[in-house]
Amino acid sequence: MRTIAIINQKGGCGKTTVVINLAASLAQHDRRTLLIDIDPQSHCAVGLAVPEDQIERNIYDVLISAFSDSKTDLKSIIWQIAQHFDLAPSGIELAALEPQLAGQDHREECLKNVLQEQAGHYDYVVIDCPPSVGLLTFNALRAADEVIIPVETGYFALHGLAKQLETLTVLREQCRQEICFRVLATMYDVRTKLAREVLNELRKHYGPEMFQSVINFNTKLKEAASFGQAITEYDPASKGMRDFMALAQEIIQTEPAQKEQERIVSVEDQLKAISKSADELLSESKKLIGAKPAGSRPRPAASIQEKIDTLYGVRQNQGQVEFVALYPSATSVQLAGDFNNWEPEQTPLAPAGDNGRWNVRLPLPTGRYHYRYVVDGRWQPDPYNECTEPNPFGEYNSVVEVK
């Protein structure tokens, strides 16, 4: 039984879309697949049309039962989604698991112990992790044989990956656990020059840690999520279906029986290699934020990020809120959110010079607002705002608080 954790702390990378459709595609390849949702937002159930009011028990009950007198078996919470495809749903109760287990020994191995009891029942277990570092994420990492990190092929795609590497480093130091890490390019739009350049850089610097399969931007994937279906059921003839079937096939081709003679790379070695590639790829961003003087040393990632934070993002000034973003290849950038009834045509951003910078100022009253950008018709969260919240479509909205 192979256990795969899908992890990225940065919202808007299509993580839940990858989780649902990868699991469904593995099932299409006749692999008995269990999808476990350990994100308290419970997006997998929403994305698979499992009625929330009929979920009596979820993965929280299974994990907490290890420290209580009453035992909840994993089989008792499982929903059958399709042939060879089962779901262990999540619930908001999971958000309280960490404080409830504070001080308990081996609390980070709850999920691992549960899955050991399922050996032989499934060929694959796919875990949807929360977009944060905590007990739930560490449970997934301890249980996993391998980790897939979905990375959106957008500006500064490595931002979330760099944070994830910190988590994996802590895991290595605490547990000395060997695990395989792979990077998956998602939401790829071949029509944009920026996406093509980012994908090329990712492949150049990550090499064997990079999947050859790419998840292209495809409206059918969004439609499938809104109808509560995996792409395998919603539109088997779509490009999104072909992408995920290719990804599943690539994973299946590396099943343990076919790689017994391969060298197992330690976590420490992999992290050193990936971290080096991350530094190299971040240095490529100088083309977008200003070149360095000839002969100067590469700037550290922290200073680059500070400059980005200064130039782009959301800021409040003199009673107005300014939204600033960089989209060098875009011909149209619009803003949709709570403040304009989610109608992007009401709030277009204006080009600010010829360097791909776009901005707009709004007189917003005090409050908390959700919003997204619409770039050449494509909806996406603000890549320069780390504050995000899940939306009903399995993606993320950016959030700004006006004070």
Secondary structure, 3 states (H helix, E strand, C coil): CEEEEECCCCCCCCHHHHHHHHHHHHHHCCCCEEEEECCCCCHHHHHCCCCHHHCCCCHHHHHHHHHCCCCCCHHHHCEEEECCEEEECCCHHHHHHHHHCCCCCCHHHHHHHHHHCCECCECEEEEECCCCCCHHHHHHHHHCCEEEEEEECCCCCHHHHHHHHHHHHHHHHHHCCCCEEEEEEECECCCCHHHHHHHHHHHHHHHHHECCCCCECCHHHHHHHHCCCCHHHHCCCCHHHHHHHHHHHHHHCCCHHHCCCCCCCCHHHHHHHHHHHHHHHHHCCHHHHCCCCCCCCCCCHHHHHHHHHHHCEEEEECCEEEEEEECCCCCCEEEEEHHHCCCHHHCECEECCCCCEEEEEECCCCEEEEEEEEECCEEECCCCCCCEEECCCCCEEEEEEEC
